């Protein structure tokens, strides 16, 4: 599982959403939540591609998995 992306990116995202300040622990929790959600979308995308008898995941698979 990918764990190496900077917390600064999440802080920037939170600020764009309107947060004035964000604690490091909140950023770590957000990072974990995003990783879990992303992993589930990836798993579901694989299922979509397999159902269509493909081994390549396409944008449509990801879009369907994200619903």
ROPATI-218708 format. One line per 10 residues: number of its first residue (from 1); for each residue x, y, z of C-alpha. Coordinates in Angstrom, 2 decimals, always signed. Layout:
BEGIN
NUM) X/Y/Z | ...
***
This chain:
BEGIN
1) +0.00/+0.00/+0.00 | +1.23/+3.50/-0.82 | +2.07/+5.46/+2.29 | +4.54/+8.00/+0.98 | +2.86/+11.23/+0.08 | +3.38/+14.43/+1.99 | +0.94/+15.67/+4.57 | +1.47/+19.14/+3.13 | -0.67/+18.16/+0.14 | -3.52/+17.26/+2.47
11) -3.05/+20.44/+4.48 | -3.29/+22.43/+1.26 | -6.47/+20.53/+0.34 | -7.99/+21.22/+3.77 | -7.15/+24.91/+3.49 | -8.76/+25.07/+0.05 | -11.85/+23.53/+1.63 | -11.92/+26.36/+4.17 | -9.92/+25.15/+7.17 | -7.75/+27.80/+8.80
21) -5.69/+25.35/+10.82 | -5.34/+21.58/+10.71 | -3.53/+19.45/+13.28 | -0.93/+16.91/+12.25 | -3.02/+14.12/+13.77 | -6.02/+15.22/+11.69 | -3.87/+15.18/+8.55 | -2.64/+11.68/+9.38 | -6.22/+10.50/+9.91 | -7.27/+12.06/+6.60
31) -4.34/+10.36/+4.89 | -5.37/+6.96/+6.27 | -9.00/+7.50/+5.25 | -8.03/+8.51/+1.72 | -5.73/+5.52/+1.37 | -8.47/+3.14/+2.50 | -11.01/+4.66/+0.12 | -8.52/+4.63/-2.76 | -7.64/+1.01/-2.13 | -11.32/+0.03/-2.19
41) -11.89/+1.92/-5.43 | -8.87/+0.14/-6.94 | -10.22/-3.27/-5.88 | -13.66/-2.47/-7.28 | -12.10/-1.18/-10.52 | -10.30/-4.49/-10.95 | -13.62/-6.31/-10.53 | -15.21/-4.07/-13.16 | -12.42/-4.79/-15.65 | -12.60/-8.54/-14.94
51) -16.34/-8.50/-15.44 | -15.74/-6.97/-18.89 | -13.15/-9.70/-19.62 | -10.29/-7.22/-19.58 | -7.05/-7.08/-17.64 | -6.60/-3.36/-18.18 | -8.45/-0.99/-15.87 | -10.04/+1.86/-17.79 | -11.28/+5.24/-16.65 | -14.85/+3.98/-16.85
61) -14.03/+1.19/-14.39 | -12.73/+3.70/-11.87 | -15.73/+5.97/-12.41 | -18.15/+3.09/-11.85 | -16.22/+1.90/-8.80 | -16.36/+5.38/-7.31 | -20.18/+5.53/-7.35
***
